[in-house]
Amino acid sequence: MFDFLPLLLNAFSELFDFQSLGLAAIACFGGLVIGALPGLTATMGLALLTTMTIRMDANDAILVLICTYVLAIYGGSRSAILLNIPGTPSSAATALDGYALAQQGRAGEAMGMATVGSAAGTLLGLVLLAVITPPLGEFALSFGAYEFAWLAFAGVMLSGGLSGTDPVKGWIAGILGLLVAMVGRESSYGYERFTFGITEMSGGIELLPAMVGAFGFAEVLYVMRRKANASINDSSGRILPRLSEFLAMRWVIVRSSLLGTFTGLLPGVGEDIGAWTSYALAKRTSKHPELYGKGSVEGLTAAETGNNASVPGAIIPVLTLGIPGSGVAAVLMAALIIHGAQPGPLMMTTSPQLVYDIIAMLVIATFGILILGLGLTRVMILILRVKETWLMPVIAVLCLIGPYAIQSRVFDIWVVVFFGVFGFFLRLKNYPMAPLVLGIVLGGILDRNLRRAFTLADGDFTPFFTRPISAVLATIVFLMVLGQIPPVRRFFSRQYSRLAGKAETKA
């Protein structure tokens, strides 16, 4: 029953030496920096490190890559909270409440809770997937193009719930994001769409420049408009959350870990979707949904727990099925192959020790989140003492340099500027930025799977409603849209209050 224990203990014993722990510490710090700097992504960091670790011992190289991966996903929350600029796409949901808390003088508290939530989400996700990987893997394999199309469409409909009291503005922003994702060559025949004769647009609009523009450059313009000269002060007396505060978030952490793990397991979905879905679920089940987007610790915890729980969720299918759960996991899988591993269904038979080595590496990376995350929080909070009029020009330069550094394309700089100006005017009209980015993320998934589904069904749309999983997802989407319409929401709220009143009277 416990045949795996010797392998797991052996994995930990091999990692607890000076060299391995030193490499893990350096990789964790490097991953944190990569995640915190706008424009640098976990995918790019792992791709660069793969070339740098080719001559290293295989186990050491994999340790460096795993620690960099985990800390890069976590590190995006630092700039999201302090500057309202997500360091990685998976931290876009974190910025909604994290930056609002920083503006309230609670940056230390926000970063502390984000750190604890991230660590808890990684550990819970790791335990869950280590135990139930076979049945979850089979379930994920049952998803076809129809189901993925519904999942992507459900994500866009979620955008209505991310826009405060006006779901229509959220849907508009989400659909605008879908339209942006349609730019470039379509996947089936390579036909160019919405390029207007501009060669650089034939490859589509990359997510990173668009996201940095919509969140970062737009924030710079917004600050310049209000001519704010005062810096944000942090009045947090502590960083580590109290035990009572952590226990108050326990169900949020558990729910977000489960949901983040599941979304991480689904091929191609990724950590950013894990954050958004966890955030949306937490808002729907919260007793104070009106605080979301205005400085909700609950919302911040849900987003950070969800995106970090997606990390082990994306890694385990790589090991057991040879199917990456995200773009970063795909790079990791390529690195494993380069270093002599063969990810897939036979790995548990041919290389069982490596599977438990990676589990142990994930545990060490989780401790890296706690140690570096809590230990460097006070240092990072010093950013808040810099006046915005001094900080914004530096941020503007970083917003332009980061996306340019990835592919060395001047076009990406223009994308940042365009989405910055566009996002600035949307913010003036109280349109949310999060659904716009979510639409760009999901647009490619929706486009590819719609085309694939109609090709398989020869243009017939009935399988979208007749396949069992598709039918369930279609019902969920319908109820989701219905529930976000204000008159319908008010009607059900009145009915619920009436039933609750009757129950109290009888009691």
FIVO-46294 format. One record per residue (C-alpha): x, y negated, z; residue number from 1. Coordinates in nm, 3 decimals. Example, Ala and Ser with C-alpha at 12.3 -4.5 7.8 and 13.67 -1.06 7.14 Angstrom:
# residues 2
REC    east   north      up resi
REC   1.230   0.450   0.780    1
REC   1.367   0.106   0.714    2
//
This chain:
# residues 507
REC    east   north      up resi
REC   0.000   0.000   0.000    1
REC   0.286  -0.234   0.083    2
REC   0.531  -0.112  -0.180    3
REC   0.595  -0.472  -0.284    4
REC   0.741  -0.574   0.056    5
REC   1.097  -0.439  -0.006    6
REC   1.110  -0.622  -0.340    7
REC   0.985  -0.948  -0.184    8
REC   1.226  -0.925   0.111    9
REC   1.513  -0.853  -0.126   10
REC   1.414  -1.159  -0.331   11
REC   1.428  -1.387  -0.026   12
REC   1.756  -1.235   0.096   13
REC   1.924  -1.308  -0.239   14
REC   1.801  -1.669  -0.239   15
REC   1.909  -1.754   0.115   16
REC   2.273  -1.827   0.044   17
REC   2.459  -2.157   0.019   18
REC   2.483  -2.163  -0.360   19
REC   2.118  -2.080  -0.428   20
REC   1.985  -2.322  -0.168   21
REC   2.219  -2.594  -0.297   22
REC   2.098  -2.544  -0.654   23
REC   1.737  -2.544  -0.532   24
REC   1.789  -2.873  -0.344   25
REC   1.946  -3.042  -0.648   26
REC   1.674  -2.909  -0.879   27
REC   1.398  -3.019  -0.640   28
REC   1.539  -3.371  -0.620   29
REC   1.586  -3.385  -0.997   30
REC   1.230  -3.264  -1.052   31
REC   1.098  -3.526  -0.812   32
REC   1.280  -3.802  -1.004   33
REC   1.160  -3.667  -1.341   34
REC   0.801  -3.659  -1.220   35
REC   0.813  -4.003  -1.056   36
REC   0.954  -4.188  -1.357   37
REC   0.680  -4.287  -1.603   38
REC   0.749  -4.140  -1.944   39
REC   0.948  -3.840  -1.823   40
REC   0.741  -3.521  -1.812   41
REC   0.788  -3.176  -1.662   42
REC   0.780  -3.031  -2.014   43
REC   1.063  -3.255  -2.131   44
REC   1.262  -3.192  -1.811   45
REC   1.239  -2.814  -1.847   46
REC   1.323  -2.830  -2.217   47
REC   1.639  -3.030  -2.146   48
REC   1.738  -2.811  -1.850   49
REC   1.696  -2.493  -2.053   50
REC   1.980  -2.602  -2.281   51
REC   2.192  -2.699  -1.978   52
REC   2.143  -2.367  -1.795   53
REC   2.222  -2.127  -2.081   54
REC   2.564  -2.037  -1.938   55
REC   2.439  -2.003  -1.580   56
REC   2.353  -1.675  -1.410   57
REC   1.997  -1.580  -1.508   58
REC   1.856  -1.589  -1.153   59
REC   2.021  -1.925  -1.077   60
REC   1.895  -2.071  -1.403   61
REC   1.538  -1.955  -1.337   62
REC   1.558  -2.094  -0.981   63
REC   1.659  -2.436  -1.118   64
REC   1.377  -2.432  -1.373   65
REC   1.109  -2.323  -1.124   66
REC   1.207  -2.587  -0.866   67
REC   1.220  -2.857  -1.132   68
REC   0.878  -2.754  -1.263   69
REC   0.704  -2.761  -0.923   70
REC   0.862  -3.086  -0.803   71
REC   0.804  -3.264  -1.136   72
REC   0.429  -3.193  -1.115   73
REC   0.429  -3.318  -0.755   74
REC   0.659  -3.615  -0.825   75
REC   0.408  -3.779  -1.057   76
REC   0.201  -3.872  -0.753   77
REC   0.473  -4.108  -0.625   78
REC   0.444  -4.366  -0.903   79
REC   0.068  -4.303  -0.931   80
REC   0.019  -4.406  -0.568   81
REC   0.274  -4.688  -0.552   82
REC   0.239  -4.843  -0.898   83
REC  -0.087  -4.707  -1.043   84
REC   0.121  -4.547  -1.318   85
REC   0.097  -4.165  -1.328   86
REC   0.447  -4.023  -1.361   87
REC   0.300  -3.718  -1.537   88
REC  -0.039  -3.656  -1.705   89
REC  -0.138  -3.428  -1.416   90
REC  -0.117  -3.725  -1.176   91
REC  -0.367  -3.945  -1.358   92
REC  -0.646  -3.836  -1.120   93
REC  -0.421  -3.913  -0.822   94
REC  -0.388  -4.277  -0.931   95
REC  -0.764  -4.336  -0.893   96
REC  -0.758  -4.329  -0.512   97
REC  -0.384  -4.326  -0.437   98
REC  -0.320  -4.678  -0.566   99
REC  -0.637  -4.807  -0.399  100
REC  -0.507  -4.673  -0.067  101
REC  -0.169  -4.840  -0.128  102
REC  -0.347  -5.171  -0.189  103
REC  -0.519  -5.125   0.148  104
REC  -0.180  -5.092   0.319  105
REC  -0.206  -4.713   0.351  106
REC   0.063  -4.602   0.104  107
REC   0.249  -4.394   0.365  108
REC  -0.070  -4.217   0.469  109
REC  -0.161  -4.152   0.104  110
REC   0.181  -4.011   0.018  111
REC   0.184  -3.796   0.329  112
REC  -0.156  -3.643   0.259  113
REC  -0.065  -3.595  -0.108  114
REC   0.250  -3.409   0.001  115
REC   0.069  -3.180   0.242  116
REC  -0.211  -3.116  -0.007  117
REC   0.038  -3.037  -0.285  118
REC   0.231  -2.792  -0.067  119
REC  -0.087  -2.624   0.057  120
REC  -0.226  -2.599  -0.296  121
REC   0.094  -2.441  -0.429  122
REC   0.106  -2.183  -0.149  123
REC  -0.264  -2.095  -0.165  124
REC  -0.252  -2.072  -0.543  125
REC   0.053  -1.848  -0.523  126
REC  -0.108  -1.614  -0.267  127
REC  -0.434  -1.598  -0.461  128
REC  -0.276  -1.515  -0.792  129
REC  -0.027  -1.270  -0.646  130
REC  -0.323  -1.075  -0.507  131
REC  -0.586  -1.102  -0.781  132
REC  -0.379  -1.148  -1.098  133
REC  -0.505  -0.831  -1.282  134
REC  -0.882  -0.903  -1.263  135
REC  -0.834  -1.275  -1.328  136
REC  -0.609  -1.199  -1.624  137
REC  -0.872  -0.973  -1.777  138
REC  -1.139  -1.239  -1.726  139
REC  -0.926  -1.508  -1.890  140
REC  -0.866  -1.280  -2.189  141
REC  -1.243  -1.253  -2.237  142
REC  -1.257  -1.627  -2.316  143
REC  -1.281  -1.694  -2.687  144
REC  -1.301  -2.004  -2.902  145
REC  -1.667  -2.056  -2.808  146
REC  -1.594  -2.061  -2.436  147
REC  -1.293  -2.293  -2.468  148
REC  -1.498  -2.535  -2.677  149
REC  -1.765  -2.548  -2.406  150
REC  -1.499  -2.596  -2.138  151
REC  -1.351  -2.891  -2.326  152
REC  -1.695  -3.046  -2.383  153
REC  -1.779  -2.999  -2.014  154
REC  -1.461  -3.186  -1.928  155
REC  -1.570  -3.483  -2.139  156
REC  -1.911  -3.482  -1.973  157
REC  -1.734  -3.486  -1.638  158
REC  -1.604  -3.828  -1.736  159
REC  -1.945  -3.973  -1.661  160
REC  -1.899  -3.881  -1.297  161
REC  -1.557  -4.046  -1.288  162
REC  -1.690  -4.391  -1.372  163
REC  -1.852  -4.495  -1.047  164
REC  -2.219  -4.593  -1.070  165
REC  -2.243  -4.615  -1.450  166
REC  -2.202  -4.274  -1.617  167
REC  -2.269  -4.419  -1.963  168
REC  -1.945  -4.619  -1.951  169
REC  -1.761  -4.305  -1.849  170
REC  -1.907  -4.110  -2.141  171
REC  -1.822  -4.392  -2.383  172
REC  -1.462  -4.396  -2.261  173
REC  -1.441  -4.015  -2.282  174
REC  -1.576  -4.010  -2.639  175
REC  -1.329  -4.283  -2.735  176
REC  -1.057  -4.051  -2.605  177
REC  -1.197  -3.770  -2.822  178
REC  -1.184  -3.998  -3.126  179
REC  -0.820  -4.083  -3.051  180
REC  -0.742  -3.709  -3.031  181
REC  -0.890  -3.661  -3.380  182
REC  -0.626  -3.886  -3.538  183
REC  -0.375  -3.697  -3.755  184
REC  -0.378  -3.371  -3.950  185
REC  -0.653  -3.130  -3.859  186
REC  -0.546  -2.778  -3.763  187
REC  -0.709  -2.568  -4.038  188
REC  -0.616  -2.734  -4.368  189
REC  -0.376  -3.010  -4.269  190
REC  -0.612  -3.283  -4.390  191
REC  -0.523  -3.626  -4.252  192
REC  -0.791  -3.803  -4.050  193
REC  -0.808  -4.169  -3.944  194
REC  -0.445  -4.237  -4.035  195
REC  -0.525  -4.540  -4.257  196
REC  -0.224  -4.462  -4.471  197
REC   0.022  -4.493  -4.180  198
REC   0.271  -4.207  -4.208  199
REC   0.357  -4.201  -3.837  200
REC  -0.009  -4.136  -3.749  201
REC  -0.024  -3.814  -3.950  202
REC   0.119  -3.626  -3.653  203
REC  -0.149  -3.763  -3.422  204
REC  -0.138  -3.988  -3.118  205
REC   0.078  -3.837  -2.846  206
REC  -0.076  -3.818  -2.499  207
REC   0.220  -3.965  -2.313  208
REC   0.248  -4.304  -2.492  209
REC  -0.131  -4.342  -2.483  210
REC  -0.146  -4.261  -2.112  211
REC   0.146  -4.488  -2.019  212
REC  -0.015  -4.768  -2.219  213
REC  -0.364  -4.724  -2.075  214
REC  -0.246  -4.696  -1.715  215
REC   0.092  -4.867  -1.699  216
REC   0.105  -5.143  -1.960  217
REC  -0.259  -5.232  -1.899  218
REC  -0.180  -5.268  -1.529  219
REC   0.104  -5.507  -1.611  220
REC  -0.131  -5.723  -1.821  221
REC  -0.399  -5.711  -1.551  222
REC  -0.156  -5.827  -1.284  223
REC  -0.028  -6.107  -1.509  224
REC  -0.387  -6.223  -1.564  225
REC  -0.465  -6.258  -1.196  226
REC  -0.126  -6.425  -1.135  227
REC  -0.062  -6.237  -0.812  228
REC   0.263  -6.329  -0.644  229
REC   0.220  -6.149  -0.316  230
REC   0.354  -5.798  -0.270  231
REC   0.152  -5.514  -0.127  232
REC   0.235  -5.447   0.235  233
REC   0.230  -5.101   0.387  234
REC   0.089  -5.090   0.738  235
REC   0.090  -4.711   0.772  236
REC   0.222  -4.625   1.113  237
REC   0.290  -4.267   1.014  238
REC   0.342  -4.042   0.717  239
REC   0.265  -3.690   0.837  240
REC  -0.115  -3.645   0.867  241
REC  -0.254  -3.554   1.208  242
REC  -0.371  -3.197   1.257  243
REC  -0.730  -3.319   1.290  244
REC  -0.704  -3.502   0.955  245
REC  -0.559  -3.195   0.787  246
REC  -0.834  -2.973   0.930  247
REC  -1.096  -3.220   0.809  248
REC  -0.966  -3.162   0.457  249
REC  -0.940  -2.784   0.487  250
REC  -1.241  -2.702   0.269  251
REC  -1.139  -2.960   0.010  252
REC  -0.796  -2.796  -0.005  253
REC  -0.940  -2.444  -0.028  254
REC  -1.190  -2.537  -0.300  255
REC  -0.934  -2.734  -0.499  256
REC  -0.680  -2.451  -0.467  257
REC  -0.931  -2.198  -0.601  258
REC  -1.036  -2.421  -0.888  259
REC  -0.681  -2.532  -0.969  260
REC  -0.562  -2.173  -0.969  261
REC  -0.840  -2.068  -1.205  262
REC  -0.781  -2.355  -1.450  263
REC  -0.407  -2.286  -1.441  264
REC  -0.473  -1.925  -1.534  265
REC  -0.668  -2.020  -1.848  266
REC  -0.431  -2.038  -2.147  267
REC  -0.360  -2.388  -2.273  268
REC  -0.564  -2.575  -2.011  269
REC  -0.283  -2.707  -1.789  270
REC  -0.225  -2.884  -1.459  271
REC  -0.397  -3.210  -1.557  272
REC  -0.730  -3.031  -1.609  273
REC  -0.681  -2.861  -1.270  274
REC  -0.653  -3.205  -1.109  275
REC  -0.955  -3.352  -1.288  276
REC  -1.187  -3.059  -1.223  277
REC  -1.086  -3.043  -0.856  278
REC  -1.142  -3.418  -0.822  279
REC  -1.485  -3.398  -0.986  280
REC  -1.592  -3.103  -0.769  281
REC  -1.478  -3.281  -0.452  282
REC  -1.674  -3.593  -0.550  283
REC  -1.990  -3.392  -0.617  284
REC  -1.970  -3.212  -0.282  285
REC  -1.855  -3.513  -0.078  286
REC  -2.064  -3.684   0.188  287
REC  -1.917  -4.019   0.074  288
REC  -1.890  -4.009  -0.308  289
REC  -1.917  -4.388  -0.319  290
REC  -1.563  -4.412  -0.177  291
REC  -1.410  -4.225  -0.472  292
REC  -1.201  -4.456  -0.686  293
REC  -1.188  -4.710  -0.404  294
REC  -0.946  -4.536  -0.170  295
REC  -1.081  -4.192  -0.080  296
REC  -0.830  -3.971   0.102  297
REC  -1.055  -3.678   0.016  298
REC  -1.035  -3.753  -0.357  299
REC  -0.658  -3.797  -0.342  300
REC  -0.617  -3.465  -0.159  301
REC  -0.840  -3.281  -0.407  302
REC  -0.649  -3.411  -0.710  303
REC  -0.305  -3.332  -0.569  304
REC  -0.407  -2.990  -0.439  305
REC  -0.569  -2.901  -0.771  306
REC  -0.277  -2.992  -0.996  307
REC  -0.019  -2.814  -0.780  308
REC  -0.236  -2.504  -0.738  309
REC  -0.240  -2.487  -1.118  310
REC   0.138  -2.435  -1.123  311
REC   0.141  -2.075  -0.989  312
REC  -0.180  -2.025  -1.184  313
REC   0.005  -2.108  -1.506  314
REC   0.317  -1.906  -1.418  315
REC   0.163  -1.573  -1.318  316
REC  -0.006  -1.511  -1.658  317
REC   0.331  -1.578  -1.819  318
REC   0.479  -1.294  -1.616  319
REC   0.193  -1.045  -1.642  320
REC   0.036  -1.123  -1.980  321
REC   0.297  -1.320  -2.174  322
REC   0.042  -1.600  -2.213  323
REC   0.143  -1.948  -2.086  324
REC  -0.125  -2.132  -1.892  325
REC   0.011  -2.477  -1.983  326
REC   0.264  -2.654  -2.201  327
REC   0.520  -2.656  -1.921  328
REC   0.464  -2.286  -1.861  329
REC   0.522  -2.225  -2.232  330
REC   0.864  -2.390  -2.205  331
REC   0.933  -2.180  -1.896  332
REC   0.839  -1.861  -2.080  333
REC   1.079  -1.951  -2.362  334
REC   1.352  -2.011  -2.103  335
REC   1.284  -1.671  -1.943  336
REC   1.323  -1.502  -2.281  337
REC   1.648  -1.692  -2.346  338
REC   1.780  -1.568  -2.011  339
REC   1.702  -1.206  -2.091  340
REC   1.359  -1.155  -1.934  341
REC   1.065  -1.013  -2.129  342
REC   0.742  -1.168  -1.998  343
REC   0.429  -0.966  -2.061  344
REC   0.221  -0.670  -1.941  345
REC   0.528  -0.444  -1.912  346
REC   0.721  -0.678  -1.681  347
REC   0.582  -0.517  -1.365  348
REC   0.721  -0.187  -1.496  349
REC   1.051  -0.294  -1.648  350
REC   1.149  -0.588  -1.421  351
REC   0.937  -0.583  -1.103  352
REC   1.216  -0.747  -0.901  353
REC   1.214  -1.058  -1.123  354
REC   0.842  -1.109  -1.057  355
REC   0.901  -1.123  -0.682  356
REC   1.214  -1.331  -0.731  357
REC   0.998  -1.594  -0.900  358
REC   0.739  -1.575  -0.622  359
REC   1.016  -1.639  -0.368  360
REC   1.144  -1.929  -0.580  361
REC   0.798  -2.083  -0.576  362
REC   0.793  -2.061  -0.197  363
REC   1.132  -2.239  -0.175  364
REC   1.005  -2.508  -0.416  365
REC   0.704  -2.557  -0.187  366
REC   0.934  -2.627   0.106  367
REC   1.117  -2.868  -0.124  368
REC   0.787  -3.057  -0.164  369
REC   0.750  -3.088   0.213  370
REC   1.111  -3.177   0.293  371
REC   1.179  -3.422   0.009  372
REC   0.823  -3.551  -0.012  373
REC   0.803  -3.646   0.355  374
REC   1.170  -3.733   0.395  375
REC   1.184  -3.981   0.106  376
REC   0.843  -4.142   0.155  377
REC   0.975  -4.436   0.358  378
REC   1.243  -4.499   0.098  379
REC   0.989  -4.502  -0.182  380
REC   0.755  -4.733   0.010  381
REC   1.026  -5.001  -0.012  382
REC   0.903  -5.049  -0.370  383
REC   0.593  -5.213  -0.222  384
REC   0.804  -5.493  -0.071  385
REC   0.904  -5.613  -0.414  386
REC   0.679  -5.891  -0.540  387
REC   0.460  -5.796  -0.832  388
REC   0.594  -6.084  -1.041  389
REC   0.941  -5.928  -1.013  390
REC   0.831  -5.567  -1.043  391
REC   0.596  -5.593  -1.342  392
REC   0.864  -5.686  -1.602  393
REC   1.070  -5.386  -1.492  394
REC   0.765  -5.160  -1.517  395
REC   0.681  -5.301  -1.860  396
REC   1.031  -5.214  -1.984  397
REC   1.007  -4.862  -1.837  398
REC   0.667  -4.816  -2.001  399
REC   0.823  -4.892  -2.338  400
REC   1.153  -4.708  -2.292  401
REC   1.009  -4.383  -2.147  402
REC   0.791  -4.278  -2.442  403
REC   1.052  -4.400  -2.692  404
REC   1.322  -4.185  -2.529  405
REC   1.132  -3.862  -2.598  406
REC   1.129  -3.875  -2.979  407
REC   1.314  -4.202  -3.050  408
REC   1.018  -4.332  -3.249  409
REC   0.945  -4.705  -3.258  410
REC   0.587  -4.606  -3.340  411
REC   0.544  -4.476  -2.983  412
REC   0.627  -4.824  -2.852  413
REC   0.346  -4.968  -3.062  414
REC   0.112  -4.698  -2.929  415
REC   0.196  -4.805  -2.572  416
REC   0.131  -5.170  -2.655  417
REC  -0.195  -5.095  -2.838  418
REC  -0.337  -4.881  -2.558  419
REC  -0.214  -5.132  -2.302  420
REC  -0.404  -5.418  -2.466  421
REC  -0.704  -5.194  -2.539  422
REC  -0.708  -5.064  -2.183  423
REC  -0.674  -5.416  -2.046  424
REC  -0.991  -5.532  -2.225  425
REC  -1.175  -5.215  -2.120  426
REC  -1.083  -5.286  -1.758  427
REC  -1.218  -5.641  -1.789  428
REC  -1.554  -5.488  -1.887  429
REC  -1.534  -5.233  -1.601  430
REC  -1.475  -4.931  -1.823  431
REC  -1.267  -4.663  -1.646  432
REC  -0.933  -4.551  -1.789  433
REC  -0.943  -4.196  -1.653  434
REC  -1.213  -4.065  -1.894  435
REC  -1.024  -4.216  -2.190  436
REC  -0.713  -4.014  -2.103  437
REC  -0.923  -3.707  -2.023  438
REC  -1.083  -3.730  -2.369  439
REC  -0.739  -3.743  -2.534  440
REC  -0.626  -3.439  -2.332  441
REC  -0.934  -3.234  -2.418  442
REC  -0.979  -3.353  -2.776  443
REC  -0.722  -3.117  -2.923  444
REC  -0.866  -2.819  -2.735  445
REC  -1.221  -2.903  -2.846  446
REC  -1.120  -2.961  -3.209  447
REC  -0.916  -2.642  -3.247  448
REC  -1.170  -2.416  -3.081  449
REC  -1.473  -2.563  -3.259  450
REC  -1.305  -2.500  -3.595  451
REC  -1.196  -2.153  -3.493  452
REC  -1.542  -2.066  -3.363  453
REC  -1.723  -2.182  -3.677  454
REC  -1.470  -1.996  -3.892  455
REC  -1.528  -1.673  -3.698  456
REC  -1.906  -1.713  -3.711  457
REC  -1.912  -1.829  -4.076  458
REC  -2.068  -2.161  -3.979  459
REC  -2.328  -2.012  -3.744  460
REC  -2.367  -2.199  -3.413  461
REC  -2.586  -1.943  -3.233  462
REC  -2.290  -1.758  -3.068  463
REC  -2.232  -2.075  -2.864  464
REC  -2.561  -1.993  -2.686  465
REC  -2.590  -1.615  -2.717  466
REC  -2.254  -1.499  -2.584  467
REC  -2.292  -1.443  -2.205  468
REC  -2.010  -1.669  -2.084  469
REC  -2.092  -1.934  -2.346  470
REC  -2.457  -1.934  -2.237  471
REC  -2.356  -1.989  -1.874  472
REC  -2.119  -2.272  -1.970  473
REC  -2.386  -2.431  -2.193  474
REC  -2.632  -2.428  -1.903  475
REC  -2.372  -2.585  -1.674  476
REC  -2.302  -2.862  -1.926  477
REC  -2.675  -2.932  -1.969  478
REC  -2.732  -2.953  -1.592  479
REC  -2.419  -3.166  -1.555  480
REC  -2.543  -3.423  -1.807  481
REC  -2.894  -3.415  -1.663  482
REC  -2.766  -3.463  -1.310  483
REC  -2.568  -3.774  -1.404  484
REC  -2.865  -3.962  -1.549  485
REC  -2.961  -4.219  -1.280  486
REC  -3.343  -4.166  -1.284  487
REC  -3.300  -3.788  -1.263  488
REC  -3.041  -3.824  -0.987  489
REC  -3.274  -4.054  -0.789  490
REC  -3.566  -3.812  -0.835  491
REC  -3.371  -3.515  -0.697  492
REC  -3.233  -3.732  -0.418  493
REC  -3.588  -3.825  -0.312  494
REC  -3.698  -3.461  -0.328  495
REC  -3.402  -3.353  -0.120  496
REC  -3.467  -3.624   0.140  497
REC  -3.834  -3.526   0.157  498
REC  -3.752  -3.157   0.209  499
REC  -3.488  -3.245   0.468  500
REC  -3.741  -3.463   0.653  501
REC  -3.996  -3.184   0.659  502
REC  -3.738  -2.938   0.790  503
REC  -3.645  -3.176   1.075  504
REC  -4.015  -3.229   1.161  505
REC  -4.076  -2.855   1.187  506
REC  -3.765  -2.816   1.399  507
//
